[in-house]
């Protein structure tokens, strides 16, 4: 009986942390008009695809630092569903308090505005335990050292979250328009350099130590260069999701992807550090 009560208390505490994490990660976007408008005019099929693809990303994040220590895939899937539900409730409550959601709105608009905020909120809810938890020693989550594929996955997840913040904004398009080709190359090199430095060179907490037997050039190529390629693909996906590639030429798309990959690269590095 006592153990069941403790389990219930731990579950409720986890839900509270998840709610807090959802607010911390998504509140800036809840207070921007671009995100309010997206819930109204975004292509429903693209929004649905974004939500569907967010689920396996959350399942993967749960393996490395989710709401609770897990041993089975079904537990990770359950946690992913829970954090998406918590994020949706948090978004609905806050948007209603802000007066963004009203009874006069069509159901499609309400669902769209809540759904678009669910994505960043669910990332925050999933990471709440690793970032906000204060578990007694011995009760914290076991850190799983990711494989090579796991490293790339974490980079892609981090890139998706941070790219999501700026992909819908007009400022991102304006920066891409103002940059010259050489400035675009410089930004790409800066993004690549910062990714490598954050994870492998500056010894941040959670950073990866380079194995002495492997040359630095190999680490740079296998992780940083390939990781930046993953970031570029994620950036292109985010641009397409938010209709930034529609009616755009190849040069404009490449320039926008490089601009979006700058915060994406920081997010890719941060995801490895946070977990």
C-alpha positions as CSV (number, residue, x, y, z in Angstrom):
1,X,0.0,0.0,0.0
2,X,2.8,2.4,1.0
3,X,4.7,1.6,-2.2
4,X,1.6,2.3,-4.3
5,X,1.1,5.6,-2.6
6,X,4.8,6.5,-3.2
7,X,4.4,5.5,-6.9
8,X,1.3,7.7,-7.3
9,X,3.1,10.6,-5.6
10,X,6.1,10.2,-7.9
11,X,3.8,10.0,-11.0
12,X,2.0,13.2,-9.9
13,X,5.3,14.9,-9.3
14,X,6.5,13.8,-12.7
15,X,3.3,15.3,-14.3
16,X,4.0,18.6,-12.5
17,X,7.5,18.7,-13.8
18,X,6.3,17.9,-17.3
19,X,3.8,20.8,-17.1
20,X,6.5,23.1,-15.9
21,X,8.9,22.0,-18.6
22,X,6.2,22.4,-21.3
23,X,5.6,26.0,-20.1
24,X,9.3,26.9,-20.0
25,X,10.0,25.6,-23.4
26,X,6.9,26.8,-25.2
27,X,5.9,30.0,-23.4
28,X,8.0,32.3,-25.7
29,X,6.2,30.9,-28.7
30,X,2.8,31.1,-27.1
31,X,3.3,34.9,-26.9
32,X,4.2,35.4,-30.6
33,X,1.6,36.3,-33.2
34,X,3.3,34.2,-35.9
35,X,2.5,31.1,-33.9
36,X,-1.1,32.2,-33.3
37,X,-1.6,32.7,-37.1
38,X,0.0,29.4,-37.9
39,X,-2.7,27.6,-36.0
40,X,-5.3,29.3,-38.3
41,X,-3.7,29.1,-41.8
42,X,-1.2,26.2,-41.6
43,X,-1.9,23.3,-44.0
44,X,-3.7,20.7,-41.8
45,X,-1.9,17.8,-43.5
46,X,1.5,19.3,-42.7
47,X,0.5,20.0,-39.2
48,X,-0.7,16.5,-38.8
49,X,2.5,15.1,-40.2
50,X,4.5,17.3,-37.8
51,X,2.6,15.9,-34.8
52,X,3.0,12.3,-36.1
53,X,6.7,12.7,-36.6
54,X,7.1,14.3,-33.2
55,X,5.9,11.2,-31.5
56,X,8.9,8.9,-32.5
57,X,11.3,11.7,-31.7
58,X,9.8,11.9,-28.2
59,X,10.0,8.1,-27.9
60,X,13.7,8.4,-28.7
61,X,14.3,11.2,-26.3
62,X,12.7,9.1,-23.6
63,X,15.4,6.5,-24.0
64,X,18.1,9.0,-23.1
65,X,16.5,11.3,-20.5
66,X,12.7,11.1,-20.3
67,X,10.1,11.5,-17.5
68,X,11.3,8.4,-15.7
69,X,13.9,5.6,-16.1
70,X,12.5,3.1,-18.6
71,X,13.5,-0.4,-19.7
72,X,10.9,-1.1,-22.4
73,X,9.8,0.5,-25.6
74,X,6.2,0.5,-24.5
75,X,7.2,2.6,-21.5
76,X,8.8,5.1,-23.8
77,X,5.8,5.2,-26.0
78,X,3.5,5.7,-23.0
79,X,5.6,8.6,-21.8
80,X,5.6,10.2,-25.2
81,X,1.8,10.1,-25.3
82,X,1.7,11.5,-21.8
83,X,4.0,14.5,-22.5
84,X,2.1,15.3,-25.7
85,X,-1.2,15.4,-23.7
86,X,0.4,17.5,-20.9
87,X,1.8,19.9,-23.5
88,X,-1.6,20.2,-25.2
89,X,-3.4,20.9,-21.9
90,X,-0.7,23.5,-21.0
91,X,-1.1,25.2,-24.3
92,X,-4.9,25.2,-24.2
93,X,-5.0,26.6,-20.7
94,X,-2.4,29.4,-21.3
95,X,-3.8,30.4,-24.7
96,X,-7.3,30.6,-23.2
97,X,-6.1,32.8,-20.3
98,X,-4.3,35.0,-22.9
99,X,-7.6,35.4,-24.8
100,X,-6.1,33.7,-27.9
101,X,-8.7,30.9,-27.7
102,X,-12.3,32.0,-27.5
103,X,-15.7,30.1,-27.7
104,X,-16.5,31.9,-31.0
105,X,-13.6,30.3,-32.8
106,X,-14.1,27.4,-35.2
107,X,-13.0,24.0,-33.7
108,X,-10.4,23.7,-36.5
109,X,-8.7,26.9,-35.5
110,X,-8.7,26.0,-31.8
111,X,-7.3,22.6,-32.5
112,X,-4.7,24.1,-34.9
113,X,-3.5,26.7,-32.4
114,X,-3.2,24.2,-29.6
115,X,-1.6,21.5,-31.8
116,X,1.2,23.8,-33.1
117,X,2.1,24.7,-29.5
118,X,2.1,21.1,-28.5
119,X,5.3,20.3,-30.4
120,X,7.7,22.6,-28.4
121,X,5.8,22.0,-25.2
122,X,6.2,18.2,-25.5
123,X,9.9,18.6,-25.9
124,X,10.0,20.6,-22.7
125,X,7.8,18.2,-20.9
126,X,9.9,15.2,-21.9
127,X,13.2,16.9,-20.8
128,X,11.7,18.3,-17.6
129,X,13.0,15.4,-15.4
130,X,16.6,15.6,-16.6
131,X,16.7,19.4,-16.4
132,X,14.3,20.2,-13.5
133,X,14.4,17.0,-11.5
134,X,16.1,16.9,-8.1
135,X,16.2,13.1,-7.5
136,X,17.9,11.8,-4.4
137,X,21.2,10.2,-5.2
138,X,20.7,6.7,-6.6
139,X,17.2,7.4,-7.8
140,X,18.0,9.6,-10.8
141,X,17.8,8.3,-14.4
142,X,20.6,6.1,-15.6
143,X,22.5,7.9,-18.3
144,X,22.6,5.9,-21.5
145,X,25.6,6.5,-23.6
146,X,24.2,6.8,-27.2
147,X,25.6,4.9,-30.1
148,X,26.7,6.7,-33.2
149,X,23.2,6.6,-34.5
150,X,21.9,7.8,-31.2
151,X,24.3,10.8,-31.3
152,X,23.0,11.8,-34.7
153,X,19.4,11.3,-33.5
154,X,20.0,13.7,-30.5
155,X,21.5,16.2,-32.9
156,X,18.5,16.0,-35.1
157,X,16.0,16.3,-32.2
158,X,17.8,19.4,-30.8
159,X,17.9,21.0,-34.3
160,X,14.2,20.4,-34.8
161,X,13.3,22.0,-31.5
162,X,15.4,25.2,-31.9
163,X,14.7,25.5,-35.6
164,X,11.0,25.3,-34.8
165,X,11.3,28.5,-32.8
166,X,12.4,30.7,-35.7
167,X,11.3,28.9,-38.9
168,X,7.8,30.6,-39.0
169,X,9.2,34.1,-38.5
170,X,9.6,36.7,-41.2
171,X,13.0,37.7,-39.7
172,X,14.5,34.4,-40.7
173,X,13.5,35.1,-44.4
174,X,14.8,38.6,-44.2
175,X,18.2,37.5,-43.0
176,X,18.4,34.9,-45.8
177,X,17.5,37.7,-48.3
178,X,20.1,40.1,-47.0
179,X,23.1,37.7,-46.8
180,X,25.5,37.4,-49.7
181,X,26.8,34.1,-50.9
182,X,30.1,34.5,-49.0
183,X,28.2,35.4,-45.8
184,X,26.2,32.3,-46.2
185,X,29.4,30.2,-46.5
186,X,30.8,32.0,-43.4
187,X,27.6,31.3,-41.4
188,X,27.7,27.6,-42.4
189,X,31.3,27.3,-41.3
190,X,30.5,29.2,-38.0
191,X,27.6,26.8,-37.3
192,X,29.8,23.8,-38.0
193,X,32.6,25.1,-35.8
194,X,30.3,25.9,-32.9
195,X,28.7,22.5,-33.0
196,X,32.0,20.8,-32.7
197,X,33.3,23.2,-30.0
198,X,30.3,22.9,-27.8
199,X,30.3,19.1,-27.7
200,X,33.9,18.1,-28.1
201,X,36.3,21.0,-27.5
202,X,35.0,23.2,-24.6
203,X,34.4,20.5,-22.0
204,X,30.8,21.6,-21.1
205,X,28.9,19.3,-18.7
206,X,27.5,16.4,-20.8
207,X,29.9,17.0,-23.6
208,X,31.7,14.0,-25.2
209,X,35.3,13.2,-24.6
210,X,37.3,12.4,-27.7
211,X,38.7,8.9,-27.6
212,X,42.5,9.3,-27.6
213,X,42.9,6.5,-30.2
214,X,40.7,8.3,-32.8
215,X,42.2,11.3,-34.6
216,X,40.4,14.7,-34.1
217,X,39.9,14.9,-37.9
218,X,37.9,11.7,-37.9
219,X,35.7,12.8,-35.0
220,X,35.1,16.1,-36.8
221,X,34.1,14.3,-40.0
222,X,32.0,11.5,-38.5
223,X,30.2,13.6,-35.9
224,X,30.3,17.3,-36.6
225,X,30.2,17.3,-40.4
226,X,27.6,14.5,-40.6
227,X,25.7,16.1,-37.7
228,X,25.6,19.4,-39.6
229,X,24.2,17.6,-42.6
230,X,21.5,16.2,-40.3
231,X,20.8,19.8,-39.1
232,X,20.5,21.0,-42.7
233,X,18.0,18.2,-43.5
234,X,16.0,19.1,-40.4
235,X,16.1,22.8,-41.4
236,X,14.8,21.9,-44.9
237,X,12.0,19.9,-43.3
238,X,11.0,22.8,-41.0
239,X,11.0,25.2,-43.9
240,X,8.7,22.9,-45.9
241,X,6.4,22.3,-42.9
242,X,5.9,26.0,-42.5
243,X,5.5,26.6,-46.3
244,X,8.8,28.5,-46.6
245,X,9.9,26.5,-49.6
246,X,6.7,27.1,-51.6
247,X,7.2,29.3,-54.6
248,X,10.9,29.7,-53.7
249,X,13.9,29.2,-56.0
250,X,16.7,26.7,-55.2
251,X,19.1,29.5,-54.1
252,X,16.6,31.0,-51.8
253,X,15.8,27.7,-50.2
254,X,19.5,26.9,-49.7
255,X,20.1,30.3,-48.2
256,X,17.2,30.0,-45.8
257,X,18.3,26.5,-44.8
258,X,21.8,27.8,-43.9
259,X,20.2,30.6,-41.8
260,X,17.9,28.2,-40.1
261,X,20.8,25.7,-39.5
262,X,22.6,28.3,-37.3
263,X,20.1,28.0,-34.4
264,X,19.6,24.4,-35.5
265,X,23.3,23.6,-35.0
266,X,23.2,25.2,-31.5
267,X,20.2,23.1,-30.7
268,X,21.9,20.0,-32.0
269,X,24.9,20.6,-29.7
270,X,22.7,21.6,-26.7
271,X,20.6,18.4,-27.0
272,X,23.7,16.3,-26.5
273,X,24.8,18.5,-23.6
274,X,21.4,18.5,-21.9
275,X,21.0,14.8,-21.9
